Amino acid sequence: MALGFFALALFLFLGLDSEDGYASYATASSSSEGVEITYGSVLKLMHERSKFRLHSHDVPYGSGSGQQSVTGFPNVDDANSYWIVRPEPGTSAKQGDTIKSGTIIRLQHMRTRKWLHSHLHASPISGNLEVSCFGGESESDTGDYWRLTIEGSGKIWKQDQRIRLQHVDTGGYLHSHDKKYSRIAGGQQEVCGVREKRADNVWLAAEGAYLPITESK
């Protein structure tokens, strides 16, 4: 596990941009607590109820939008479950800034560089709102915007806090459940959007490489 985190940190050092031309990351496991999450950090989101990780891969949906599919993945050690936390374009937020409850964020899939996305297409199994990956480095729209809210009294997003992600365009909460795929993504469970607050749409930041907080000058 430690080797895996080292490899991830090395990849980020070589592959992610920063104002100084380099980035310094602190790795964290799912047992870490209180680590503040900042823009530029790379993490896995764990579905609280099922413990599956938010996941994507270069496999399109066979129905709906036909965009890159998003699922819940049962195993911890999988490189396709890493997401880069990005700010909403046009704001003053920058890499290393902390993230307050109520903030609109974007999540970029690390392997394919596409954005966590949603729209009014029906999800394949349950018929809820489809969640996909779409776009790329220079292609992003409001379908990639998610409002982060912290459950409880916390004001700044930390690793040990329960959160919800509500899609700005559709109002759907990022959701998963025990309905699983049987073919292309066998054993993986559906991720979709639902417009009601439910116990099944709570997530936690788990494993990752966290960018240290940028100090104000």
Salt bridges, closest charged atoms under 4 A:
GLU48 OE2 - ARG162 NE 2.76
ASP78 OD1 - HIS55 ND1 3.39
ASP97 OD1 - LYS94 NZ 3.22
GLU130 OE2 - HIS119 NE2 2.59
GLU137 OE2 - ARG113 NE 2.93
ASP141 OD1 - HIS117 ND1 3.89
ASP144 OD1 - HIS117 ND1 2.68
GLU151 OE2 - ARG164 NE 3.07
GLU190 OE1 - HIS177 NE2 2.76
GLU196 OE1 - ARG198 NH2 2.94
ASP200 OD1 - ARG49 NE 3.41
GLU207 OE2 - ARG53 NH2 2.53
